[in-house]
Amino acid sequence: MDNLFGDLRLGHLRLAPRGTRRRTRATAFQAAAFRAAAEYTGRWGWAVAVDALAGPGGPRPDGPPADGRPASAVLLRTGRAFDVLDVPEQAGLQALVRLERMGTQVGPVLAPPTGRLQFLVAAGAARRLPELLYRMGWDDAALDLTCHGEGSHVAAPPTVLDGFGPVRWLRRPTRDNAGCPPEARLLLGTLAYACHRSRERSSEPAWLAS
């Protein structure tokens, strides 16, 4: 060992101290986070906040998104360019298949590692959600369906949620869907039905559900 407190040399291998490796990973994340933020703002016109001090295993932002506490975060502000319909993952997958089979345009879809799916829809959906559910006859149903609107935010790649894993895009933003996400009413009926059926199945006796 050339330097007990510095780099360790083992043959042709050069091992940096553990603290150096942690700093390198944090620096790499920050670079990736700023690249992603530049794409989200410059290419799609979205409002983005980056936790510049965070890295894997590092500090967490003071205002975590609804889908978990990130160890490192790129946060998309909702209520401006879009709102976000938030549903359980299984119900969301079933609804997504049905919507695409019907030819319904679906916007970007986020998949946080917390068992949820998040559908980007036109801004204003959170404010109108009770009215929309009422018109569709779902206002009295107990649905695990929420909407993030003004004053909220959701985590986007390359965010890593501490203890869960990375956030990913299930349907990536494109030129067609990022700047003009679909109206919530076009997706809401199918999402509400899928959430309702998923809740019904989970409440059935095991022998009947199988």
C-alpha positions as CSV (number, residue, x, y, z in Angstrom):
1,M,0.0,0.0,0.0
2,D,1.5,3.3,-1.1
3,N,-0.7,5.4,1.0
4,L,-2.7,4.1,3.9
5,F,-5.1,7.0,3.9
6,G,-5.3,7.6,0.2
7,D,-5.8,5.4,-2.9
8,L,-5.2,1.7,-2.5
9,R,-3.1,0.0,-5.1
10,L,-3.4,-3.8,-5.5
11,G,-1.4,-5.0,-8.5
12,H,-2.7,-3.1,-11.5
13,L,-5.9,-2.1,-9.7
14,R,-6.4,1.3,-8.2
15,L,-9.2,1.6,-5.7
16,A,-10.4,5.0,-4.6
17,P,-11.4,5.5,-1.0
18,R,-15.1,4.7,-0.2
19,G,-15.9,8.3,0.4
20,T,-14.5,9.2,-3.0
21,R,-16.7,6.6,-4.7
22,R,-19.8,8.0,-3.0
23,R,-19.0,11.5,-4.1
24,T,-18.4,10.2,-7.7
25,R,-21.8,8.5,-7.7
26,A,-23.5,11.7,-6.3
27,T,-21.7,13.8,-9.0
28,A,-22.8,11.4,-11.7
29,F,-26.4,11.6,-10.5
30,Q,-26.4,15.3,-10.4
31,A,-25.1,15.4,-14.0
32,A,-27.8,13.0,-15.1
33,A,-30.4,15.0,-13.2
34,F,-29.5,18.3,-14.8
35,R,-29.5,16.7,-18.3
36,A,-32.9,15.3,-17.7
37,A,-34.2,18.6,-16.3
38,A,-32.8,20.5,-19.4
39,E,-34.7,18.0,-21.6
40,Y,-37.9,18.3,-19.7
41,T,-37.8,22.1,-19.7
42,G,-36.2,22.8,-23.1
43,R,-37.8,20.1,-25.1
44,W,-41.2,19.8,-23.5
45,G,-41.7,23.1,-21.7
46,W,-42.3,21.6,-18.3
47,A,-41.6,23.2,-14.9
48,V,-38.9,21.2,-13.2
49,A,-37.2,21.4,-9.8
50,V,-33.9,19.6,-9.2
51,D,-32.5,18.6,-5.8
52,A,-29.0,19.5,-6.6
53,L,-27.5,18.4,-3.3
54,A,-29.1,15.0,-3.3
55,G,-27.4,11.8,-4.5
56,P,-27.8,8.1,-3.8
57,G,-28.1,7.8,-0.1
58,G,-27.8,11.6,0.3
59,P,-30.0,14.4,1.6
60,R,-33.7,14.3,0.8
61,P,-35.7,17.4,-0.4
62,D,-37.9,19.2,2.1
63,G,-41.0,18.7,0.0
64,P,-41.2,15.1,-1.3
65,P,-43.7,14.2,-4.0
66,A,-46.8,12.1,-3.2
67,D,-45.2,8.9,-4.4
68,G,-42.4,8.6,-1.9
69,R,-39.4,10.3,-0.3
70,P,-36.6,10.5,-2.9
71,A,-33.0,10.1,-2.0
72,S,-32.2,12.0,-5.2
73,A,-34.9,13.9,-7.1
74,V,-36.0,15.5,-10.3
75,L,-39.5,16.9,-9.6
76,L,-42.1,17.8,-12.3
77,R,-44.4,20.5,-11.0
78,T,-48.1,19.7,-11.7
79,G,-50.9,22.2,-12.4
80,R,-49.1,24.1,-15.1
81,A,-48.4,22.1,-18.3
82,F,-50.3,19.1,-17.0
83,D,-51.9,17.4,-14.0
84,V,-51.4,13.7,-13.1
85,L,-54.0,11.0,-12.5
86,D,-52.5,8.6,-9.9
87,V,-53.8,5.0,-9.7
88,P,-52.7,1.6,-8.4
89,E,-50.3,-0.1,-10.8
90,Q,-52.4,-3.2,-11.6
91,A,-55.5,-1.1,-12.3
92,G,-53.4,1.4,-14.4
93,L,-51.9,-1.4,-16.5
94,Q,-55.4,-2.9,-17.2
95,A,-56.8,0.6,-18.1
96,L,-53.8,1.3,-20.3
97,V,-54.3,-1.8,-22.4
98,R,-58.0,-1.1,-22.8
99,L,-57.4,2.6,-23.7
100,E,-54.8,1.7,-26.3
101,R,-57.0,-1.0,-27.8
102,M,-59.7,1.6,-28.2
103,G,-57.3,3.9,-29.9
104,T,-57.5,6.5,-27.2
105,Q,-54.5,8.8,-27.2
106,V,-52.6,8.4,-23.9
107,G,-50.0,10.9,-22.8
108,P,-46.8,10.2,-20.9
109,V,-47.1,7.6,-18.1
110,L,-44.8,7.5,-15.1
111,A,-44.1,4.3,-13.1
112,P,-42.7,5.1,-9.7
113,P,-41.4,2.0,-7.8
114,T,-44.2,2.2,-5.2
115,G,-46.9,0.2,-6.9
116,R,-48.6,3.2,-8.7
117,L,-49.0,4.5,-12.2
118,Q,-49.2,8.2,-13.0
119,F,-51.0,9.4,-16.2
120,L,-50.1,12.9,-17.4
121,V,-53.3,14.8,-18.5
122,A,-54.3,18.3,-19.4
123,A,-53.9,20.9,-16.6
124,G,-57.0,21.6,-14.6
125,A,-58.0,18.0,-14.0
126,A,-57.4,18.1,-10.2
127,R,-59.7,21.0,-9.8
128,R,-62.5,19.4,-11.9
129,L,-62.0,15.8,-10.6
130,P,-65.1,15.7,-8.3
131,E,-67.3,17.1,-11.1
132,L,-65.9,14.7,-13.7
133,L,-66.4,11.7,-11.4
134,Y,-70.0,12.9,-10.7
135,R,-70.9,13.2,-14.4
136,M,-69.5,9.7,-15.0
137,G,-71.4,8.2,-12.1
138,W,-68.3,7.4,-10.0
139,D,-68.7,10.0,-7.3
140,D,-70.1,7.5,-4.8
141,A,-67.5,4.8,-5.5
142,A,-64.5,4.2,-3.2
143,L,-61.8,4.6,-5.7
144,D,-58.0,4.5,-5.1
145,L,-57.6,7.3,-7.6
146,T,-56.2,10.8,-7.0
147,C,-55.1,13.7,-9.1
148,H,-52.0,15.9,-8.5
149,G,-52.6,19.5,-9.6
150,E,-51.5,23.0,-8.7
151,G,-49.0,23.2,-5.9
152,S,-48.0,19.5,-6.1
153,H,-45.3,17.6,-8.0
154,V,-44.3,14.1,-9.1
155,A,-40.9,12.5,-9.3
156,A,-39.4,11.8,-12.8
157,P,-36.4,9.8,-14.1
158,P,-33.6,9.7,-13.1
159,T,-35.0,10.1,-9.5
160,V,-34.3,7.2,-7.1
161,L,-36.8,6.8,-4.3
162,D,-35.0,5.8,-1.1
163,G,-35.7,2.2,-0.2
164,F,-37.7,1.5,-3.4
165,G,-35.7,2.1,-6.5
166,P,-35.7,4.3,-9.7
167,V,-38.7,6.1,-11.2
168,R,-39.2,5.1,-14.9
169,W,-41.3,6.1,-17.9
170,L,-43.8,3.4,-18.8
171,R,-44.9,5.6,-21.8
172,R,-42.2,8.2,-22.6
173,P,-43.0,11.8,-23.5
174,T,-43.0,12.4,-27.3
175,R,-43.5,15.3,-29.6
176,D,-47.2,14.3,-29.9
177,N,-48.2,13.8,-26.3
178,A,-45.9,15.9,-24.1
179,G,-46.9,19.4,-25.2
180,C,-50.6,18.5,-25.4
181,P,-51.5,15.8,-23.0
182,P,-55.1,14.3,-23.3
183,E,-58.1,15.7,-21.4
184,A,-58.7,13.8,-18.2
185,R,-62.2,12.9,-19.2
186,L,-60.9,10.7,-22.1
187,L,-59.0,8.5,-19.6
188,L,-61.0,8.9,-16.4
189,G,-63.9,6.5,-17.1
190,T,-61.6,3.6,-18.0
191,L,-59.2,4.3,-15.1
192,A,-62.1,4.6,-12.6
193,Y,-63.6,1.3,-13.8
194,A,-60.3,-0.5,-13.5
195,C,-59.8,0.9,-10.0
196,H,-63.3,-0.2,-9.0
197,R,-62.8,-3.7,-10.4
198,S,-59.4,-4.0,-8.7
199,R,-60.9,-3.0,-5.4
200,E,-63.8,-5.5,-5.8
201,R,-61.3,-8.4,-6.6
202,S,-59.2,-7.5,-3.5
203,S,-62.3,-7.7,-1.3
204,E,-63.5,-11.1,-2.6
205,P,-62.7,-14.2,-0.6
206,A,-59.5,-15.9,-1.8
207,W,-61.3,-19.0,-3.1
208,L,-63.7,-16.8,-5.1
209,A,-61.1,-14.4,-6.4
210,S,-59.0,-17.3,-7.8
